[in-house]
Amino acid sequence: MQNPFQRRMRKSGGGTSTEPSLSDKPTGAKADARARLRNPLHLLSVRLFLIVFVSIVACVAVVGTLSFQISKGVIEKKVTAASNETIDQIRGKLDLILGNYENFSIQFITDKSLQDNIRELGSSASDEYAIFENQRALSTKLSAMAMSNAEVMNVNYIPLQEKYGTNVLGTGNLKYETVKDAPWLKQAVELGGKSIWIPIQEKGFQGNDQRSFGLARTIRDTSGSYAYALLIELKASLLEQQLQNVKIGEGSRIRILDGDNTILIDNIESGLAGEKSVIDFAGSGASADSGSFITESNVGQVLAVYQTLETVGWKVLGMIPTSELVRDAKEIERMTWLIAAAAALIAILVGVYVVASVGRPLQKLRNLMGEAKDGNLAVRSDIRSQNEIGQLSESFNDMMGQITALVGQTRDNAQHVLHTASEVGEASRRTAGAAREIAVATEEIAGGATSLAMEAERGSDLAGGMDQNMRQVKAMSDEMRLSAEQVDQASRQGTEHMAAMIQKTGETEQMVRDMTEKVGRLQESTSSIRKILEMLGGVAKQTNILSLNASIEAARAGEAGKGFMVVAGEIRQLAEQSRQSIGMVESITTTIQTEIEETVEALGKAQPVFQEQIGSVKEANGIFHEVQARMNSLASTLENVAESIRLLDESQQQIGSAMGSVSAVAEQSSATSQEVASLSSEQLGVSDSLVGLAAQLEQVSQSLQRSLDRFKA
């Protein structure tokens, strides 16, 4: 708790002040007025008073606060133990009640008649009447079991498979569409037969505006698959009754929270149901199942005591305002402040004495020091006592005497320093001017050397480029000479091939003439063959006619001529085959004769072409001879060019070497000039710095002289 005396001291001492500098300090009467108006917190006497005052009050306050805190801790421990016991009793009762209803739900699993109805529903899917009867029997049985317990509002079977339909069996008017996608239904299926407690529903499961909570679990059929989900709807008053008339202290309240830290029941404000609790169990550092801690809530700072239900995982939370816990310890706090007030009064009396015996002499000495600071070195203290203040007064008088002598000596030294600074400044300015002229000349030399180095390097680059170009020209000349040799060799080979071609062309022309003559004789032979074939055709016709006449005569002869008739038939058949063969040979002969005529015509046309080709080949042979002669002349010229290029290359190498030497000398000269310029610049900088320092020394000497003139001995 904040001490009100400390609060007043902070208000009165919140400002700060700074001592004015020597140049800003007023003199005479103004200095005295400023001294009287200064902040009293800067006075030693006031500070001593505050130290005594704060020490006494702080000791009393600390003792009282410790007593209050110890009492508060003892009360909190006792209240926490009692509250834990009460919350544990509530938890036990709720675990017992919820456990009984879990046992009650097992009856719906173990009841034989219910199992028989479920089995028949699963096996009579095609018999609508049987389905209706079994569903009615199940609903009647569930209604009877629900009515056996006054706290049970409804009991329902929710189908989980298509073969059981979509009718919700049991009491009330629960619709399948409203619960088929409910999260608790999916969780019940995932748990595989284990019970799941559903938090309080503000409008109930069937929308009848009656607050309720529920227990759900799955029921299997004889095949082991899930058939229905059992939902037992219980009145919310079942839980509310357990919290009524239960108090763990003045202003306390008890809540039931679900696993998501949502308020299910509050025994003070029922309208808080469904809201998130602001109590942070995870951040408190307490155990997850049970514990206690002090935290902030929507009703202020509270002591939170909680236990976790074993059956469902919900928490029973009790909250007691911490202000109620320390109500009995407030008396200790009140007495503490009364004693602190008495101690403050004693401290004020002590402070008045300290101010009178210490503060006033010190204030007088401070005023004298202010006058001395303003330049009056003749001031002396007249305080005479045997304590530390009197000794301080004597020391002040001795100090002022020594300061007076020191100021006179310093004034003489300042005059000497001022004269010396003027001489040094003049010498430094002359040195700086000479260094500046040297730096300018050196920079010009360095610039000329740099330009020479650049031009030499450029000439070296040009020489290198000319050398590279000469090498390229030489390489191209070598390639041209090689190409000329290859062309000369190719022309010699072309001449030889042309001679061979002329010879072959003459031979080909002679062969064409011979072929023309042979084809002419073949044409005459073909004409003879056609005449023979015409004669054979006539013989075949006569033979056919004779065989026909023989057949006629054999037919007249009757039985005696049958053998002759067979022979006549074979002869006629052979005559017909001969006629066909002769016709085929005649056709082939005609084709051969036609092709021979075409061949003769083509050979007649080819012979002039061969004669023209012979003329062209002879002309090309003459061209090859001329090319060969010109290539020989070009090769000789290229040899002369190669010799000239070699001589030019040697000259170029000598020029490049000379330009490299010039460039190296120019670069060395440029580097030396730059180094000299750098040294000159450094010397110029030193000279300028020396001039600046001399000017500063002169200014400091003049300032010191003006400061010493303010003091009056």
ABEGO torsion letter per residue (X at the ends): XBBAAAAAAAAAAABBBBBBBAAABBBEAAAAAAAAABBAAABAAAAAAAAAAAAAAAAAAAAAAAAAAAAAAAAAAAAAAAAAAAAAAAAAAAAAAAAAAAAAAAAAAABAAAAAAAAAAAAAAABAAAAAAAAAAAAAAAAAAAAABAABABBBBBBABAAAEABBBEBEABBAAAAAABAAAAAAAAAGGBBBBBBBBAAEAAGAGBBBBBBBBBBBBAAGBBABBBBBBBBAAAAAAAABGBBAEBGBBBBBBBAAGBBABBAABAAABGBBBABBAAAAGBBAABEBBBBBBAAEBBBBBBBBBAAAGBBBBBBBBAAAAAAAAAAAAAAAAAAAAAAAAAAAAAAAAAAAAAAAAAAAAAAAAAAAAAGBAABBBABBBABAAAAAAAAAAAAAAAAAAAAAAAAAAAAAAAAAAAAAAAAAAAAAAAAAAAAAAAAAAAAAAAAAAAAAAAAAAAAAAAAAAAAAAAAAAAAAAAAAAAAAAAAAAAAAAAAAAAAAAAAAAAAAAAAAAAAAAAAAAAAAAAAAAAAAAAAAAAAAAAAAAAAAAAAAAEAAAAAAAAAAAAAAAAAAAAAAAAAAAAAAAAAAAAAAAAAAAAAAAAAAAAAAAAAAAAAAAAAAAAAAAAAAAAAAAAAAAAAAAAAAAAAAAAAAAAAAAAAAAAAAAAAAAAAAAAAAAAAAAAAAAAAAAAAAAAAAAAAAAAAAAABBX
